[in-house]
């Protein structure tokens, strides 16, 4: 089971796939990427993989610690995303070696399926009422939307009213009991977040996501005092050490680690277990590709506190190439009654269409975050 080589594929719409090869002929797939920084993460993966050639692919915990702890500088979005994709691919190899899904190697499943939500609206949300009805008609029990456009530190109540009107439309068209996740996306600063959280409470959202930027997590204390809506955050946190003070403070109700950013399956399972000890739910972040989603579902299967899973099918980022395009058996992610079954095949439980991956890699991508500015010319949070 010695690691003999690897390949990286930068594929549309904004993803990076990793294939790791072994002397036994078993290969594994991972998805190491930071959206908008694919080239940078690719370089980090190449540096890390140089250290793994010739080693036994099954020693995942040791490899994780070597790649993390042997670096004097560690953590952060780039290094942890590179490590995440490598970790996913190693778990895929190990599961295939033992002819078992990853969750069986992690203690076995505690659930057979998990709820998923559908994205509605876009970066500048519009027509969300009709989109909510379409999601409900398609069987989704929950949706997530961006709550606002850009907001200044102190901004107009007009923008508050517009955000409230959008959520009201989702509640009206989606139904009384549709779960509504409202993503502030870090666009809202503390003074306006307090106002917006209070104004949205009558619509009983499922959660408020990233009500402030993660570097301002201390503000969650004050926001939590202004609302009973569950608070969610964590997509821009990259290790159990990042989550430790957040959980200790006790003002977050749902954490959202990303399996392609927060150290992979190995680290996300540890983060989920930490959260369980603080009676905190987990809803993994995953607006990415099929390898990331399959990896999330393997962790969801073994995590008692996982309650819903993000997925990117039809998301506004995926124009031209979507989640199912890169896998052979598209039924593995069939959604029924607002839920998806945990993939039960060996490894991550999906089979990558390598021919299509290679074809799309020839096209590549250079996706970048949009740059937003306020009317006064200053940079706005995207």
Secondary structure, DSSP 8 states (H G I E B T S, - for coil): -BEEEEEEEEETTTEEEEEEEETTS-EEEE----TT-HHHHHHHHHHHHTTTTTSBTT-HHHHHHHHHHT-SS--HHHHHHHHHHHHHHHHHHHHHHTTSBHHHHTT--S-SEEEEEEEES-TT--SHHHHHHHHHHTT-SEEEEE--S---SS--HHHHHHHHHHHHHHHHHH-TT-EEEEE-TT-S-HHHHHHHHHHHGGG--SEEE-SS-GGGGGGHHHHHTT--S-EEE-TT--SHHHHHHHHHHT--SEE--BTTTSSHHHHHHHHHHHHHHTT-EE--B--S-HHHHHHHHHHHHH-TTB-EEE--TT-GGGSSS-GGGGBS-GGGG-EETTEEE---SSBTS--B-HHHHHHHHHH--------EE-TTS-EE--
